């Protein structure tokens, strides 16, 4: 427990230091690396959010598979409610690449159906003895994704920070991250915080895969590192494209990771909670 608290305190301290630094360097960083024609930037603009939204889609599919089937009417209501979300998330996943890269729009529902089918198939292949852990992970995945979308968009709409790419004169138009500009008058005034970064960070959920996939036991660290590498690549790409400043992407990711950790703690298995309490009592005695 103490080690966890130390890690959290270190992370908070690092965040504070970085946000102070970005208060003075946001404009300089964006000016130095801005390249709207970057293929790297365009790739992550189109696909950066894909894994995070896929986590949300799979989580809904898993909740359908693990629903309570003992009461028929509850099971039916669950299927309807989850089914609507599943279709919405599947379409959201399919739409993103087409929005940024173009392509025949009639293919969007086809891609959505394929993604939904794959998620339902994958969740259905989890063995019955691991479905309690699957349901816990699915709840965490769904609410992490929803919190990332809802909280980030609420802040965006009321912060009104202009994006670097829309500035005619960056020296005159630039506003620091800690100065809200009021309700956003359009998409180009929704820079803070970064939605792409927040949604990409949802991929941290893959660190929970070993809880219901025994074949991945012991692979928690590589999964965590892989998720963080993807998130960092997306963060940097958003600054390269002039869509966000360094402080925007930092806050976007922080919001997602904070909710993920809180949800993991809230839905920690009873057995683990009991073990932690016993360890705490031993240390006191």
TAMOGI-V726399 format. One record per residue. SS is DSSP state (2 for helix, 1 for strand, 0 for the rest). D_CENTER is the distance of its C-alpha to the mean C-alpha in whole Angstrom. Layout:
# TAMOGI-V726399
{{SS:D_CENTER} {SS:D_CENTER}}
This chain:
# TAMOGI-V726399
{{0:25} {2:27} {2:25} {2:22} {2:23} {2:24} {2:21} {2:19} {2:22} {2:21} {2:18} {2:19} {2:22} {2:20} {2:18} {2:21} {2:23} {2:20} {2:20} {2:24} {2:24} {2:22} {2:24} {2:27} {2:26} {2:23} {2:25} {2:27} {2:24} {2:23} {2:27} {2:27} {2:24} {0:24} {0:25} {0:24} {0:26} {0:24} {2:23} {2:20} {2:18} {2:19} {2:18} {2:14} {2:15} {2:15} {2:13} {0:10} {0:8} {2:10} {2:9} {2:5} {2:8} {2:10} {2:9} {2:9} {2:12} {2:14} {2:13} {2:15} {2:18} {2:18} {2:19} {2:21} {2:23} {0:23} {0:24} {0:27} {0:30} {0:33} {0:33} {2:33} {2:33} {2:29} {2:28} {2:29} {2:27} {2:24} {2:25} {2:25} {2:22} {2:20} {2:21} {2:21} {2:17} {2:17} {2:19} {2:17} {2:13} {2:16} {2:17} {2:14} {2:13} {2:17} {2:17} {2:15} {2:17} {2:20} {2:19} {2:19} {2:22} {0:24} {0:26} {0:27} {0:26} {0:27} {2:25} {2:22} {2:23} {2:24} {2:21} {2:19} {2:22} {2:22} {2:18} {2:19} {2:22} {2:20} {2:18} {2:21} {2:23} {2:20} {2:20} {2:24} {0:25} {0:23} {0:27} {2:28} {2:28} {2:24} {2:23} {2:23} {2:20} {2:18} {2:18} {2:17} {2:14} {2:14} {2:14} {2:11} {2:9} {2:10} {2:10} {2:7} {2:5} {2:9} {2:9} {2:6} {2:8} {2:11} {2:12} {2:11} {2:13} {2:16} {2:16} {2:16} {2:19} {2:21} {2:20} {0:22} {0:21} {0:23} {0:21} {2:23} {2:24} {2:26} {0:28} {0:31} {0:32} {2:30} {2:32} {2:33} {2:30} {0:27} {0:26} {0:24} {0:21} {0:23} {0:25} {0:24} {0:25} {0:25} {0:24} {0:23} {0:25} {0:23} {2:20} {2:22} {2:22} {0:18} {0:17} {0:16} {0:13} {0:11} {2:9} {2:8} {2:7} {2:5} {2:3} {2:5} {2:4} {2:2} {2:6} {2:7} {2:8} {2:11} {2:13} {2:14} {2:16} {2:19} {2:19} {0:20} {0:21} {2:24} {2:25} {2:22} {0:23} {0:23} {0:21} {2:18} {2:18} {2:18} {2:15} {2:13} {2:15} {2:14} {2:10} {2:11} {2:13} {2:11} {2:9} {2:12} {2:14} {2:11} {2:12} {2:16} {2:16} {2:15} {2:18} {2:20} {0:20} {0:21} {0:18} {0:17} {0:18} {2:17} {2:17} {2:14} {2:12} {2:13} {2:12} {2:9} {2:7} {2:10} {2:9} {2:5} {2:8} {2:10} {2:9} {2:9} {2:12} {2:14} {2:13} {2:14} {2:17} {2:18} {0:18} {0:20} {0:23} {2:26} {2:27} {2:25} {2:26} {2:29} {2:30} {2:28} {2:31} {2:33} {2:32} {2:32} {2:36} {2:37} {2:36} {2:38} {0:41}}
